[in-house]
Each structure stands twice: as structure tokens, then as C-alpha cells.
Amino acid sequence: YTIVGTLPAGGSGAKLFIATSAGNASTVVIKSFEIATGSQLPQIVRESRAMEAAKKLGLVIEHHLDNERFWYAMPYHKGDHLGVVTKKLHEKTNELTEENLQTVLSYQHSLLKTLHEYHTAGLWHQDVKPDNIIIHDREACLVDLGVVKRLDDEMEHTAKGTE
């Protein structure tokens, strides 16, 4: 991978990079936890538990854990988050037009389809919020796997994420 940019970090202590893949020139997001710089080991363990199931869904392209870091690469979805998109729709008009209704319903449909895929694969995304829904090519893409859990994980029965 070649790093071409960064994204703002969340509360996990991880760094987020935008990168291109040398193999197929696709753009990805790499989330990297560096153990030496104080990344939380419990967070690393939590995120690594769901990686294989996420990989089967195409949410994760690859992942790696060694003595220095844990990282995983995910598809990059260029676009604004749902809060920004919704604000722009409200700025255009004070009334709900048929076009805006259809647009918003299409976002909702793609998000529900994604959540169904997560649950069918045995995953639970515990931080569904506008900031974690990127609108890309007229689809709602759920991002931030930081609090994705396996539904069968006995260690993680408490809700995490943004209240």
C-alpha cells in the first residue's frame, strides 16, 4: 500500500490512513494500532475478533497482527457523512419534495440491507450514527468497524459506541 492521505482519528487510539493498493490501484482506508505508542490492547483484541467475519462480507480486505501493530485495510468510500448530506438537503428547500424523499429512502434501504448482511454474518455494528454513514455513489455505506462485535462473542455483551 502507498499512503496518500489521512483521516481524523477516533477515540480508539488508532491512526487512519487513505492508501492505494499496489496490486489493483483501489483506494482503501487502513486503520493501524501501534502497540509501542500506547494503543489499547483491549481495543485491539476487540477489533481483531470480528475481522474474519468482516472479511467474508468484504468489509475488510486484509488484516495483520504482529508484535508492533495491528492493522486492517477496508474499502474507502469517498463522500460526505449522512449528517452533512441531510443538512444540504434541508438547505435546498424547507419542504420535503418527492425527489428528496426518494433519495432519503434509497439511503435508508441501502443501510438496512447492509445491517441485514452484518446480522446474517453474525456481526453487530454498535455505532450506527450519521457520522458513520458515508454517502457514496448514492448508497449509504456504514463505516467504522471499531465497535463491530460478533453476536456470539461471550466476552462482549455490553453496548459500546455513541449514545
C-alpha angles and dihedrals in degrees: 000000000000116000111230101167148342137245127212112275121241128216097285098083091244126130119230121213133183109220142169122231115237091212101057107002092241119147119241141175115235117203109199130188113193111203095201093056095055106269109166113259093208089055091050092050091046094051095042092055094068097041100098093049090045090050091055089055092050091246090118123038097191140338137197137190125191137147093284106040150352117222140164135190122223133180112274116233111199112209146076125297119254094259091059093044092049091049090052091051090051092049092056095058142352093225132068106250123199089247093052091046091052091047094051092044090052089054090049092049093051091046092051090048090052093048090050089053090050093050094044088054090050096255131131120200104207099188108057105158137132093267090058096049112083119193106221125164090350091303128113107235117195111219139176109069091191094112101029109130135187109250090225095051106123091193095061115052097132124092118249134180132059117342 
